[in-house]
Amino acid sequence: DVMQRLVGLKLKKFFKQLDFYIFVFGDETEYTLHTYCTFKVRKDNRILLTAADENYYPNCEPMPVKVYKTNTEKLMQILGDSVIKSVKVTDTADIIIEFENGVVMEFFIDYTWQNSEYFRFFKFNIS
């Protein structure tokens, strides 16, 4: 499984670009996961961040960009130098990434459209 290449790497950063969320892994920009599907990040049965957090609070009020940026910064602080312990891709193409410190990122297909693109996984050659 090609996603196993992430094991032992850190999440360097992540951001939203157009409708994609982009997750960058490795000390350098080694691998990127471009997602066009729902995701959530959790630790100890507490949800830390979801794809919907960028736009709305739980009460459906719009969330200012500066608040979302604070949430992503908090997540990066929680991850710290923790590396990926395991990656699982399910039969339904969901991706579950677990870090050594117990943080889990789950990416899951949230619609049934056929022939749709849910994510892309890239390896960059740094030389």
N, C-alpha and C positions, 0 to 999 in steps of 0.2 A: 504494500500500500504506500503510495507516494507521500501521503500526509505524515508518515512516520518520520520523515526527515526533520520535522519540527521538534521531536523529542530532544531535550537537552538545550533548547534555545530559549531566549527570553522574548517577551513581547516588547518591542522597542517603542512603538507608538501606534496610535490608531486615530482615524479621522473620517469624516464624511466628505465625499466628493460627488456632487450631483445626487443620484439615488443610491450610490454604492457606499458601503462602509469598508474602509481599507485598513487591514491589520498588518503591521510590519513586524517580522520576526528576525532575530539574529543580532549579533553585535553591530554588524553593518546591515544595510538593506539587503539581506540574503534571500528571504522569502516573503511574499506578500499574499494575503488572502483577500480577494475583493468579493464582498458578499452583497447579494441583492435579495436577502431573505431576513427573516426575523432572527434576532439573537438575544440571549440574556447571559449575564455574568453573575455568578452567585458564589457565596462562601458560607459555610455553616448554616445552610438552609435559609440564608438571607439573600435576597436579590439586590445586587449592587448597582446594576446598570442594565438597561434594555434598549433595543433599537428605537422604541417609541419615546424614550426619555428625552430625546433631542427636542421634541416638539411639545410635549404635554406633561403636566403634573398628573398624579393619580386622579385628581378631581376634574380633569379635562381642561384645565386652564392652560393657555399657552405658556411655555417655559422660555424665558429669555436665553439667548445663546450663551451669555456669560455664566449662567447657572449650569448649563450642560457642560461647559468647559471645566467648571469646578468639579463636577461629577467625574469626568474623565481623568482629571488630574488626581483626584482621590483614588481612583482605581489604580492608576500607575504607581501611586505611593504604596497602596496595599500590596501590589505585586512586587515592588522593589526589585531585587535581583533574583527572584524566584524563577526557576526554569520549568519548562514543560516536562511533566512526568509521563503523560500518556496522551495518545490521540486515538480516538475511535471514530470510524465512519460506519454508520448503521446501514442496513439493507435498504432503507428509505432515503439514503444520502444525507442524513443528519450528521453533523460533525460535533464531537464532544472533545474538548481540549482541557486536560486537568494539569494544573501547576503543582509543584512540590509543596507550596504553602496552603493547599486546599482550595484555591480559587478554581472554578470551573466555568468555561465558556461553552455555551451550547448554541449552535446554529441550526435552525430547522426550517424546512420548507413549509410555508404557511398558505399555500394556495395549490389548486389542482390543475392549473393550466399545463397543457402538454407542450413539449418542445420549448420550454422556458429555460432561461439561464438563471441559476440560483447563486452560483459562485464561480470564481476563477482562482486558481492557485498558480503563482508565478515563482520561478527561481531566477534571480538576477546574477549575472556573471560580473564579479567585481575584479577588474584587472586593468 
